[in-house]
Amino acid sequence: MGLNFFSQQNQDVIEGAKLGLKSSGNVLNIKADGGCSSIGGALGCGPRGRGFEPLHPPSFHSGVPMKALNTFPKVVLKPEKERPVLLGSPWIFSGAIGDIRGSIEAGCMVEVRDSSQDFLAWGYYNPDSQIAIRVLSRAPEEFPNEDLVKKRIEDAIGTRFQHFDSQFTDIMRLVNSEGDFLPGLVVDRYGRTLVVQILTRGMERFREVVINTLLEILHPSTIWERSDSSVRKKEGLEPKTELLWGDDRHICTAKENGNLFVVDVRTGQKTGFYIDQRENRREVQRYCRGATVLNCFAYTGAFSVYAHRGGARHITNVEFSPSAMELLNENSALNQIPGSKQENILGDAFEVLRELRKKGAQFDLVIVDPPKFAHSQAQLKQALKGYKDINLQALHLIKRGGMLATFSCSGAVTMELFSKAVLWAAMDARREMKVLKRLGQPLDHPFVLGLPESEYLKGLLIKVL
């Protein structure tokens, strides 16, 4: 396959035998000459189409004919519990399961049937998680083996390849878990560096084919694993951060809409960068000419780089993390933001905004892009209080006729609830608002209509009167 996103070949597999490839479970065998093969044939991870091969065959079933499907465990749902699956949800909760037939273990593939014994889906099972089954396929003939996983990865990357010009943007999400019908797998690209998250028991069993496929298609110089999300803990898996392939540099420089950014893929938030805000940053840029801008929860300063490019007169950044602030300064230098045009405040945004109000500070544009406030429905009430409070403080700092760009990345918070929190803030601040645009996640973060949580990023672009 020839989707090669990277401008160079992989330097003869980055001297594969010297660098090696780390993996938990199966050890991956890279031959001394850099060449090797996969279980299903050569996977082309270098200039001559060379791959690598597991020393032990994977524990999931591969290439099994349809006539043998009755050998797989069957999970029968309780009456009326099939409706979410039929409506497109890729999650089946443990409370929906009525019966399990056959030998079953965490991470294994199962056939899901309704209470009338009709086929519903293929998925992988985990008794350690509240989400007991994650659906991989709904077609009886589309058996969920390594070939299907490889095809799904190829399709996901192909979609990005059609949309992005790598000479202009080489920061992107290549695989977005349920949004690309690969639950538990996230792959992000930063130039010639890939970052992989394997977050579920079922996807853990496809680890080797995932890495094989990425090497075959993309020829990266480096692959890091950042499987350190709380989702992995809920799956009964230990968090993991390690180098999987290539050189061990974890600081890289990559492009987004022509802007340069330094990214720490080993210790940065998420996989190092908020890729999902790409189009929203470009939208906000349009309102920055001649403006004084307050960037709250600035992280490594991406919104500020866009604000400078849009002609902002002065930018104030508020960030709690000293390490993030260091990268913010590097990104400012990379994008030639003069020190005289920017002020950095290290501190908690809630407290800093209150102090700025006491000082009578006013801005033309305030950006509020906080981290996730609600990790579950149980935290929803407290999260809404947080969104109301931070937007209340922001509204007090906006000049009449100014702009507010405010966001929530909490999947448990719907756009309706988030909008109400902002409305409550406006009522308390006694400010009139008109919403110019609703904002969301870009096309490299596709979502599933049957899983509202997958449409997690929402924002409002507001003119404040």
N, C-alpha and C positions, 0 to 999 in steps of 0.2 A: 504494500500500500504506500502511496506517495504523498502523504499530507505534510511532510517535514516542515514544521513550524520554525525550525531553528536554522540560522543562516550558515552554520558549519556542520560538517559531519562530526560524528562523535569521537574524533581523534583515535581511530582504531580501537573503539570501545573503551577509551580512556585507560588504555593498558589494563584491560579487565582483570588479568590474573594478579596484578600488583594491588589494585584498589579493592577488589572483592565486592561482595554485596551481602549486607547483613540481613538476617531474617530470623524471626522467632519460629519455632517449630521446625519445619523442613529447612535444611541447609541447602543453599543454592550453589551448584557446582559450576564455577567458571573455569574453563580449561586454560592451561598454561599459555597457549598461543592466542588467547582472547576469544577463541571460537567455541561454539557449543551448539546444542540443539535442544528443542523443547519436546515435551511428551507428544504434542500433536504435530511435530515437524519444526523446521527452522523458523524462527520468529524474527529474523532480521534486525538485531539490535545494533548492528554496526554496518560499515560500508559494504561488506560482502553478504549481508543478510544473516548474521550470526546471532544466536540467542544464548540462553542458559537453561539448565535443566535441573529440576529437583532431584535430590538423591533418593527420595522416597515418593511414590505416587501420591497425589493429593487424596484426601480422605472423602471428598465428595464424589458423586457418581458422574462419570463422563461418557458421553456417546452411547447411552443405554437406549436400545430400541424401544418403541412404544409398547410392544408386546410384553416387555418386562416391567412395566410401570406398576403392576400390582404388587411388586416386591417392596415398594416404598411405604413408609408409615402414612396412615391416613388420619387426618384430624377432622372430626365431624362437629359442626357448629350446633349450638342450641337453636331451637325454633325461633324464627324472627331475627336472629343475629346475623344473617347473611346480608341484610339490607345495606349496611355501610360498604361492604365489599362490592356489591352490585352497583353502588353509586360512585365507585372509584377510589375508595379509601385503600391505601396500601398497608394499613395497620389493622391487625386483629388482636384485640386485647384478651388477656387470659380469661376474663369472665364470660367471654362468648363461646368458649370451648365446652362442648358437651361430652365428647368421647375421643379417645386416642387409640388407634388400632395399629399394632405393630411395635417393634422395638424402636425407641426414639431417644435421641441425645441432643444436647445443646448444640445448635448450629447446623443440624442436619436438615436436608430438604424434605418437605412433606407435601402431600397432596391434600388440599382443603376441599371439603364437601359440605353442602348444606344438610339440614336435618332430613331431607328427602333423598339423600345420597347422590345428589346431582353435583357434578364437578363445578368448583368455583375458581380455584387458582392453585398455582404452585408458589410456595414460599419457604423461608427457612425459619426454624423453630428455636425458641430459647425460653426454657422454663424459668430462667433467672430474671427475666425482664417482664414488666407489666405489659409491654407490647410483645405478646407471645409469638406472633407470626408477622413477618414482613414479606409482603407479596412481591414476587419477582416476575411472574407471568400469569396471564389470565387465559391463555390459549392452551387447551389440552395437548395439542401437537407441538407446542413450543417448549420443549423440555429444557429446564433450567440447568444446563451444564456449562462447562467452561467456554464452549463455542458461543453460547448465547451471551455470556458476560463479555467476551471479547467483542462481539458484534455491537453490543450496546455502547461499549467504550468508543469504538470506531465511529458509530453514529453520532455520539455526543461531541466528539472532537471535530467531526466533519461539519457539524452545524456551526461551530465557532469559526472554523476555517473559512466558511462561506461569508461570514460577516466581518471579521476583523482583518485589517491590514497590519501585519506584524512589524512593518517598518515604522508604524505610527503608534501602535498599541501592542505590547507583548506581555501585559499583565492581564490575566483573565482566568475565570473558572472554566475548566475543561469538562469536569464531571460534577454534577450537583445532586448526588444522592437520589432521593425519591423523584426529584424533578427530571432526572434522566433514566428513571426506572432501574436504578442501581442502589437500592436502600443500603445506607451505611458506607458509601464510598464517595469521597470528595477528592478531587484533584485540581490543584491550582498551579498556574504557570506564572513564573517571574523570569522573563528572559529565557535563558537556557537552563534554568533551575525549575524543577517540579517539586511540589509539596503534596504528599498523599496523606489522607486521613482514612483509616479503616476502623469503623466505629461499631460494627455489630458482629456477633458470633458467626452469622452466616457468611458475611463478606470476608471474615478472617479466613475462611476455608478457601476462598478464591484468591488469596494473597498472591500466589505465584503467577497466575495467569494475568492478574492486574499489572504487575510489574513488567512481565514479559511484553504485554501489549503496548505499554507506554514506551518501552525501549524500542520496540519495533517501529512504531509510528513516528515518534518524536525525536529520537536520538538526543536526549538531554545530556548535559555535562554533569548534572547532579540531581539526585532524587533524595529528598528528606521525608521522613515520616513524622507527622505531628498528630498522632492518635492520642491526644491528651484531653479530649473533650469530656465533659461530664456524662455524655451519652454512653461512652465506653464503660464507665464505672457502673452505670445502670444495667449494662449488658453482662455484668460479671467479669469484665476484662480489666486487666491492669493498664494504666495509661502508659504510653510509649512515645518517646521522642528520640529518634536516632537517624544516622545516615544510612541510607539503603544502597546508594550507588554513586560512584564518582568521587570528586574531590570534596573535602570536608569544610569548604568555605560556607558559612551560613549568612553572610552579609552580601547581598547582591544589588545591582542597580538595573532597573528596568523602566520601560516607557508606558505611559498612559496618556492617550490623546496628545502625544508630543511632549508631555512633561516628563521629567526624570525623577525617579524616586529610589531612595535607598531603603531596602527592606531586610529586616532580620527574620529569616524564615525559621530559626530555631527557637527563639524566645519571644518573638513579637506576638501581639494579640491575634486571635484566629490563626491563620497561617502566616501572618506577618503584615497584612495590609487589609484595609476594608475595600475589597474589590467591588463589592455590591453597590458602592456609592458613585461609581464612575460617571454615569449619565446624570445623576443628580448634581454632582460637582460642576459638570459642564452647564447645567441649567442655571445654577446659582451664579455662575460666572457672568452671566448676561446682565446681572443687576448690580455689578460691582464698580462700574466706571465712576470715578470720583468719590466713592463711598468710604466712610469709616466702617470697618468690619470688626465684629467681635466673634471669634471662633471658639465656642465652648466645647469641651471634651476634644481638643484639637488633635490628640494622638500624635502622629508624625507630620501633621501639617498639610495634608493633601488639599483640604478645602482652601487653605490659605494660599497655596501655590496657584490654584485656579483663580482665587480672588485677585491676586497680584497680576496674573495674566489678563484678567478682565479690567484692569485699570484702577484698582482700589487705591485710595489716597493713603490710608493707614490701616494696619491690621493688628489686632490684639488677640493673642492666643492664650487660652487657659487650658492647662493640662496638669494632671495629678502625678504622672509618672516621670521621674527624672530621666530614665533611659529613653522613653519616648520623646522627651524634650530634646535630648541630644540628637536623635535622628531628625527631629523637626528642624533643628539648626542646620544639619547637613543638607536636608532637602531645600531649605531656604537658600543656602549657598549654591547648590547645584542649579537652581532655577533663578539665580541672580536677583534675589529680593534684598534690597539695601537694608542695612540695619536701622537706618533712620525711619524706614517705613513700617517697622514691625516692633512690637513689644510682646515679650513672653512673660506670663504669670504662672508660676508653679504653685498649684494648690487645688483644693476641692472646689469644683465649679459652683455648687450650691452656695458655699461660703463666699467665694470670690465675687459672685454676682451681687450678693447682698452688700458687700463692701463697696463695690463700684456704684451701687445705687446711693449709698450714704454720701459718696463723694460727688454725686450729681452727674456722673458720666452718662453720655448719650451717644448712640451709634445709629448709622443709617441702615445697617444690616446686621442682624444677629443670627448666627448658625448654632443650632442646638442638636447635636448628634451624640447622645449618650450611649453607653453600653447597655446591654440587655438588662432591664429592670425585673422582668418576670420570666423565670425559667420553667414555671409550671402554673397551672390554674390556681394552685394554692397561694401563689404570690401575686395574684392579679390585683387584689384590692390595694395592697401596698404599692404596687407598681403604678397604678393610676394616680395615687397621691403624689408619687415622685414626679410623674409627667406633668401633673398640674402645677406643682411647686416650681419646677425648673422653668416652665414656660411663663409662669407668673413673674418670676424674677427677670426673665428675658424681656417680657413686654414692658416692664418698668424702665428698661434701658433703651428703648427704641424711640427715635424721634418721630414726630407726627409725619405721616407719609412714608415712613421707613418700611423695612421688610423683615420678616421672620421666616427662616427656613428651619423647620423643626421635624424631628424624626423619631421613630420607634423601631427597634429591631427585635422586639419581643413577639414571638410567634403566637403567644397566648393572648396578646392584645390585638383586637381587630381594629380596622380603620375606623369603624363607628365608635368604639370605645376611646380610641386615641383622640379622635376629633372632639368628643365630649370633654375629655380632660383639658384640651386646649381651649375649648369654649368656656369651661368653668374658670380657667385662668384669666381669660379676657374679661369675664364678668367681674371677678374680684379686682382686676387691675383697672376696671372702668375704661377699657379701650374697645373701640369699634374695629372690626376686622373684615376683610373680604379675601376669600381664598382664590388665588389666581390659578392654582394647579395642584392636583394630587400627584404625589411622587411615589415611586416604588422601586422594585429591583430590576436590573437589566436582563437582557435575553440570555446571558450566560448563567443566570440563576433562575431557570424555569421552575414553575411550580405546578402542582397538581390540583385541579378543581375539587377533587374528592378529599383533599387534605388541606384545610384552611391554614394550618400551621406552616405549610410550606411557602405560603405567601407572607413571609414574616416581616419584610421591610416595608414600612409605609411612612409617607412624609407629607407635609403641607407647605406650600409656598404661599405666604400670606402678606398682604399689604395692610399695614397697621395705621389706622386713622386717629 
